[in-house]
Amino acid sequence: MSKTVEILGEQAGYYLSHVCRTIDKKSLYLPGPDTVDRIWAESDRSVRTLGSLQWILSNGRLGGTGYVSILPVDQGIEHSAGASFAPNPAYFDPENIVRLAVEGGCNAVASTFGVLGAVARKYAHKIPFIVKINHNELLSYPNTYDQVLFGTVRDAWNMGAAAVGATIYFGSPESRRQLVEIARAFDLAHELGMATILWCYLRNEGFRKEGADYHASADLTGQADHLGVTIKADIVKQKLPSNNGGFRAVGFGKTSDKVYTELTSDHPIDLCRYQVANGYMGRVGLINSGGESRGASDLQEAVTTAVINKRAGGMGLISGRKAFQRPMKDGIALLHAIQDVYLDDEVTIA
């Protein structure tokens, strides 16, 4: 019995035996050792951007597989430093964040200008840096759903970053400004030879209807991903789908019956595959977020998310709080368990 099967427990059959009958896996551009040559080399990305993508894909325990495991720690701004680091105050120190990524075998570490800048000369050549260039800070009162720039793309380049990351709150009143702002930032990042990663999140109270929350519905998140790849994100980050039918429930936009009858089902892997399809059938890699830390269930939740992502055709997992809100050795073990899913040949594409 593999470690993945053991962690999944009673749910192993549900996730590992599922056969996707919606979007055929033969239609997808799947991650592999030749991802850059097979998928990206024919694009308009510069030679240096291709090199940055290859650097990320070649690093860590998953290096050479086409899959990625990324440690993201921007929660000090996005969720407040107290809420994020009180469970483990060691991570107020930026060096421990980068150490966790290095010792945890991650492909890259994603964090703020301040965190990565504080230790750049020591670590920027040892692990690919992904500088998160915009944030929603929670000290403004009342708080709004807005992401603002905290620095420049050139600052990230001068730091030696392999990539820049950014968030757009699709659906929010400020989303169109963010869309223009980040499209320009990504264009400059590519010009300078860095890769681009977009957090394609939804934010609008109107996406809650009759007690149901559609911020993670497959149809709405899929469209957010499609907007993200349109502005040339090389990788998109998205929450794992928790339901479907957001367009219909909210009563806006345009959709098709086939989205719900042929292209998806109620199985989590099929819902995630719809997200993959919206990233140009996997040409742009989908990484799903690991979500908040819940304590004892974190390991099983993280491994389950990784299995769903991999079997759907995704590119990997980006997990932060589940790893850094616990002692470093336990955080490393959790990251390794996630990576083991992508190294396990028995976890196949559905």
C-alpha positions in Angstrom: 0.0 0.0 0.0 1.4 3.4 -1.0 1.6 6.2 1.6 -1.0 8.2 -0.4 -3.5 5.4 -0.2 -2.8 5.1 3.5 -3.5 8.8 4.1 -6.6 8.8 1.9 -8.0 5.9 4.0 -11.6 5.0 3.2 -11.8 7.7 0.5 -8.9 6.1 -1.5 -11.2 4.3 -4.0 -13.4 7.3 -4.5 -10.4 9.5 -5.6 -8.0 7.0 -7.1 -10.5 4.8 -9.1 -12.5 7.6 -10.6 -12.7 7.6 -14.5 -13.3 11.0 -16.0 -16.0 10.8 -18.7 -16.3 14.6 -19.2 -13.3 16.1 -20.9 -11.0 13.4 -22.2 -7.5 13.4 -20.8 -6.2 12.9 -24.4 -7.3 16.5 -25.0 -5.1 17.9 -22.3 -1.5 19.2 -22.3 -0.2 17.3 -19.3 2.8 18.2 -17.2 6.0 16.2 -18.0 9.8 16.4 -18.0 9.6 18.2 -21.4 6.9 20.8 -20.5 8.9 23.8 -21.6 10.0 22.2 -24.9 6.7 20.6 -25.7 4.3 23.4 -24.6 6.0 26.7 -24.1 8.8 26.7 -26.7 6.3 27.5 -29.5 4.8 30.5 -27.6 5.9 34.1 -27.7 7.6 33.8 -24.3 11.2 35.1 -24.5 14.2 32.8 -24.2 14.9 34.2 -20.7 11.3 33.6 -19.6 11.5 30.0 -20.8 14.7 29.7 -18.8 12.9 31.0 -15.7 10.1 28.5 -16.2 12.6 25.7 -16.6 14.5 26.8 -13.4 11.3 26.5 -11.4 10.4 23.1 -13.0 13.9 21.8 -12.4 14.2 22.6 -8.7 13.2 20.7 -5.6 12.0 17.1 -5.1 9.6 17.4 -8.1 12.4 18.8 -10.3 12.2 17.2 -13.8 8.6 15.9 -13.5 6.7 18.9 -14.8 4.9 19.3 -11.5 5.4 22.0 -8.9 5.2 22.3 -5.1 5.3 25.9 -4.1 5.4 27.4 -0.6 3.4 30.7 -0.5 3.7 33.0 2.5 2.0 36.3 1.9 -0.5 35.8 4.7 1.3 38.3 6.9 -0.4 41.0 4.7 -3.4 39.1 3.3 -4.6 37.8 6.7 -2.5 39.9 9.2 0.8 38.9 10.7 -0.8 38.1 14.0 -3.4 35.7 12.6 -0.8 34.1 10.4 2.3 33.7 12.6 0.9 33.6 16.1 0.5 29.8 15.8 4.2 29.5 15.1 6.1 32.8 15.8 9.3 31.5 14.2 7.9 32.5 10.9 8.0 36.2 11.7 11.6 35.7 10.6 11.8 35.6 6.8 14.7 33.3 6.8 12.6 30.5 8.3 10.1 30.9 5.5 12.7 30.4 2.9 14.4 27.6 4.9 11.0 25.7 5.0 10.7 25.9 1.2 14.3 24.8 0.7 14.3 21.9 3.3 10.7 21.0 2.3 11.9 20.3 -1.3 9.7 22.9 -2.9 10.2 24.1 -6.5 9.9 27.7 -5.4 9.0 30.1 -2.6 6.4 32.8 -3.1 6.3 35.8 -0.7 6.4 39.5 -0.3 9.0 42.1 -1.4 9.9 42.5 2.3 10.3 38.8 3.1 12.3 37.8 0.1 14.2 41.0 0.0 15.4 40.5 3.6 17.3 37.3 2.6 17.8 37.7 -1.1 21.6 37.7 -1.2 21.7 34.5 0.8 18.9 32.5 -0.9 17.9 34.0 -4.3 20.4 31.7 -6.1 19.5 28.6 -4.1 15.7 28.5 -4.7 13.5 30.3 -7.3 11.9 33.4 -5.8 8.3 34.3 -6.8 7.7 37.9 -5.6 4.0 38.6 -4.9 3.7 42.2 -6.2 0.2 43.1 -5.0 -1.9 42.5 -1.8 -5.1 43.1 0.0 -4.0 44.5 3.4 -6.5 44.2 6.3 -5.6 47.4 8.2 -7.7 49.8 6.2 -11.1 50.2 7.8 -13.6 49.3 6.6 -11.7 46.8 4.5 -12.6 46.4 0.8 -11.9 43.7 -1.8 -8.9 45.3 -3.5 -5.4 44.4 -4.4 -2.8 47.1 -4.6 0.8 47.1 -5.8 3.4 47.0 -3.1 6.4 47.4 -5.4 7.5 47.2 -9.0 8.3 44.4 -11.4 11.8 45.8 -11.8 12.3 45.5 -8.0 11.5 41.8 -8.3 13.9 41.5 -11.2 16.7 43.3 -9.3 16.1 40.8 -6.4 16.9 37.9 -8.8 13.3 36.6 -8.8 12.4 33.8 -11.3 8.8 35.0 -11.4 6.3 37.5 -10.2 2.9 36.6 -8.7 -0.2 38.7 -8.5 -3.9 38.5 -7.5 -6.9 39.7 -9.3 -10.2 39.7 -7.4 -12.5 38.9 -10.3 -16.0 40.0 -9.7 -15.0 42.9 -7.4 -15.7 46.5 -8.3 -12.0 47.1 -8.6 -11.3 44.0 -10.8 -11.1 45.9 -14.1 -8.4 48.2 -12.8 -6.5 45.2 -11.4 -6.9 43.5 -14.7 -5.2 46.3 -16.6 -2.6 46.9 -13.9 -1.5 43.2 -13.8 -1.6 42.7 -17.5 0.9 45.6 -17.8 3.0 44.1 -15.0 3.1 40.7 -16.6 4.1 42.2 -19.9 7.1 43.8 -18.3 7.9 40.7 -16.3 8.1 38.7 -19.6 10.2 41.4 -21.2 12.7 41.1 -18.3 12.7 37.3 -18.5 10.6 36.3 -15.5 7.6 33.9 -15.4 4.2 35.0 -14.2 1.7 33.4 -11.8 -1.8 34.7 -11.3 -4.0 34.1 -8.2 -7.4 34.0 -10.0 -9.7 34.6 -7.1 -13.3 35.6 -6.9 -14.6 38.3 -4.5 -18.2 39.6 -4.5 -20.8 39.2 -1.8 -23.3 38.7 -4.7 -21.7 35.2 -5.3 -23.4 34.0 -2.1 -27.0 33.0 -2.8 -29.6 31.4 -0.5 -27.0 30.1 1.9 -24.7 28.7 -0.8 -21.2 30.2 -1.5 -20.2 30.1 -5.2 -16.8 31.8 -4.8 -15.3 28.3 -5.5 -17.8 27.0 -8.1 -16.3 25.3 -11.1 -18.0 27.5 -13.7 -17.0 30.8 -12.1 -13.5 29.8 -11.1 -13.0 28.3 -14.6 -13.9 31.6 -16.2 -11.6 33.4 -13.8 -8.8 31.1 -14.9 -9.6 31.8 -18.5 -9.3 35.5 -17.9 -6.0 34.9 -16.2 -4.5 33.0 -19.0 -5.7 35.7 -21.4 -3.3 38.2 -19.8 -0.5 35.7 -20.2 -0.2 34.1 -16.8 2.2 31.2 -17.2 0.6 29.4 -14.2 -2.7 30.1 -12.6 -3.5 29.5 -9.0 -7.1 28.7 -8.1 -9.1 27.2 -5.2 -10.3 23.7 -5.6 -13.9 23.7 -6.8 -16.4 23.1 -4.0 -19.6 23.2 -6.1 -20.9 24.3 -9.5 -23.6 26.4 -11.1 -22.5 29.8 -9.9 -23.6 31.6 -13.1 -27.1 30.2 -12.8 -27.4 30.7 -9.1 -26.3 34.3 -9.2 -28.1 34.9 -12.5 -25.5 36.8 -14.5 -23.1 36.4 -17.4 -23.4 33.7 -20.1 -22.9 29.9 -19.9 -24.1 26.8 -21.6 -26.1 23.7 -20.6 -23.2 21.6 -21.7 -21.0 23.0 -19.0 -23.1 21.2 -16.5 -24.4 18.2 -18.4 -21.3 17.1 -20.5 -18.2 19.0 -19.3 -18.5 18.5 -15.6 -20.1 16.1 -13.1 -20.4 16.3 -9.3 -17.1 14.5 -8.8 -14.3 16.8 -7.5 -11.8 15.6 -10.2 -14.2 16.4 -13.0 -14.9 19.8 -11.5 -11.2 20.5 -11.3 -10.7 19.2 -14.9 -13.0 22.0 -16.0 -10.6 24.5 -14.4 -7.7 22.8 -16.3 -9.6 23.1 -19.5 -10.1 26.8 -19.1 -6.3 27.2 -18.9 -6.1 26.4 -22.6 -6.6 22.7 -22.0 -3.6 22.7 -19.6 -1.2 24.7 -21.7 -1.2 27.0 -18.8 -0.6 25.0 -15.6 -3.2 24.9 -12.9 -2.0 24.9 -9.3 -4.6 24.6 -6.6 -4.3 26.2 -3.2 -3.9 24.1 0.0 -6.3 26.2 2.0 -6.3 27.2 5.7 -4.9 25.1 8.5 -7.5 23.1 10.4 -5.2 21.1 12.6 -5.3 17.3 12.7 -7.0 17.0 9.3 -4.4 19.1 7.4 -2.4 16.1 6.1 -5.3 14.2 4.7 -6.9 17.4 3.2 -3.6 18.4 1.5 -3.0 15.0 0.1 -6.6 14.8 -1.1 -6.3 18.1 -2.9 -3.0 17.0 -4.5 -4.6 13.8 -5.8 -7.6 15.7 -7.2 -5.3 18.2 -8.9 -3.0 15.6 -10.4 -5.7 13.3 -11.6 -7.6 16.3 -13.1 -4.5 17.2 -15.2 -3.2 20.0 -12.9 0.4 21.1 -12.4 0.7 21.0 -8.7 -0.1 22.5 -5.3 0.7 25.7 -3.6 0.3 25.2 0.1 1.3 27.6 2.9 -0.6 27.8 6.1 -0.9 24.0 6.5 2.9 23.9 6.4 4.1 27.0 8.3 1.6 27.1 11.1 3.3 24.1 12.7 6.8 23.1 13.8 9.2 23.1 10.8 9.9 19.4 10.9 6.1 18.8 10.7 5.7 21.4 7.9 8.5 19.6 5.9 6.8 16.3 6.4 3.5 17.7 5.1 5.1 19.3 2.1 6.8 15.9 1.3 3.5 14.1 1.6 2.1 16.5 -1.0 5.1 16.0 -3.3 4.9 12.2 -2.9 1.5 12.3 -4.7 3.1 13.7 -7.8 6.0 11.3 -7.5 3.6 8.3 -7.2 3.1 6.5 -10.5 0.0 4.8 -9.1 -1.8 8.2 -9.0 -2.7 8.5 -12.7 -4.5 11.0 -14.8 -8.3 10.2 -14.6 
